[in-house]
């Protein structure tokens, strides 16, 4: 499933039988809100999957990747439910987005000036 908002594409990959819209809607809204902090977000990919090799307490995985111009932010969280994994992933991604925004608005590493003589 893919959604296009303004200039950002949001792709969601999830098992249809275990994930409903009540879990996906808050994730989409939060990820979309990140575009107000960082304008360079091109694509968001949200993956909810079941890991059958893990213990039941950690079998539900949420991965979110934000693709920016020239960079990428990625989080991976696992727990006993998709809802909890998604909440933890979104929270961690929010901290990464805030840090990226802070770096983008900071002073450049190098300053070049030109003086006419």
C-alpha positions in Angstrom: 0.0 0.0 0.0 1.5 3.4 -1.0 0.2 6.9 -0.2 1.5 10.2 -1.8 1.4 13.3 0.4 2.6 16.5 -1.1 6.1 15.4 -2.2 6.5 12.5 0.2 5.6 8.9 -0.6 4.6 6.6 2.3 4.8 2.9 1.6 3.3 0.4 4.1 4.0 -3.3 4.1 2.0 -5.2 6.7 0.3 -8.6 7.1 -3.4 -7.8 6.3 -4.8 -10.4 8.8 -3.0 -9.0 11.9 -2.8 -5.2 11.2 -5.8 -2.9 10.9 -6.2 0.8 10.1 -6.3 1.7 13.8 -2.6 0.8 14.1 -1.6 2.3 10.7 -3.3 5.7 10.8 -1.4 7.1 13.8 1.9 5.9 12.3 1.1 7.6 8.9 0.1 10.8 10.6 3.2 11.0 12.8 5.5 10.2 9.8 3.8 12.8 7.8 4.3 15.3 10.6 8.1 14.8 10.3 8.0 16.5 6.9 7.3 19.8 8.8 10.6 19.4 10.6 12.7 18.1 7.7 11.7 19.3 4.3 14.1 16.9 2.5 12.0 13.7 3.2 11.3 12.0 -0.1 9.9 8.6 1.1 8.8 6.8 4.2 8.7 3.0 4.2 6.9 1.3 7.1 7.2 -2.4 7.5 5.3 -4.5 10.0 6.3 -8.1 10.0 6.1 -11.2 12.1 9.4 -13.0 13.0 8.5 -16.7 13.5 12.0 -17.5 14.7 11.8 -15.1 17.7 10.1 -15.7 21.1 6.4 -14.6 21.2 7.4 -11.7 23.4 9.5 -10.2 20.6 8.0 -11.6 17.4 6.2 -8.5 16.1 8.6 -6.1 14.3 8.2 -2.6 13.1 10.8 -1.0 10.8 10.6 2.5 9.5 13.0 4.0 7.0 12.9 7.7 6.1 14.7 8.5 2.8 16.0 12.0 2.7 18.0 13.7 -0.1 21.4 12.3 0.4 20.6 10.5 3.7 18.5 7.9 5.4 17.1 7.4 8.9 16.2 3.8 10.0 14.6 2.4 13.2 13.8 -1.2 14.1 11.8 -2.3 17.1 10.3 -5.5 18.2 7.8 -6.5 21.0 4.8 -8.8 21.6 2.4 -6.6 19.5 2.5 -4.6 16.3 1.0 -1.6 18.1 3.7 -1.5 20.8 6.5 -2.1 18.3 5.1 0.7 16.1 4.8 3.1 19.1 8.4 2.4 20.1 9.7 2.8 16.5 7.9 6.1 16.0 9.2 7.4 19.3 12.8 6.5 18.4 12.4 7.9 14.9 11.0 11.1 16.3 14.3 11.6 18.3 16.3 10.9 15.2 14.3 13.4 13.1 14.8 16.1 15.8 18.5 15.4 15.8 18.6 15.6 12.0 16.7 18.8 12.0 19.0 20.3 14.6 22.0 19.3 12.4 20.4 20.8 9.3 19.8 24.1 11.1 23.2 24.3 12.7 26.2 26.2 11.4 27.9 24.7 8.4 31.2 22.8 9.0 33.1 25.2 6.7 32.5 28.8 6.1 33.8 30.4 2.9 33.8 34.2 2.4 35.0 36.4 -0.4 36.4 39.9 0.2 36.9 42.3 -2.7 40.2 44.2 -2.5 
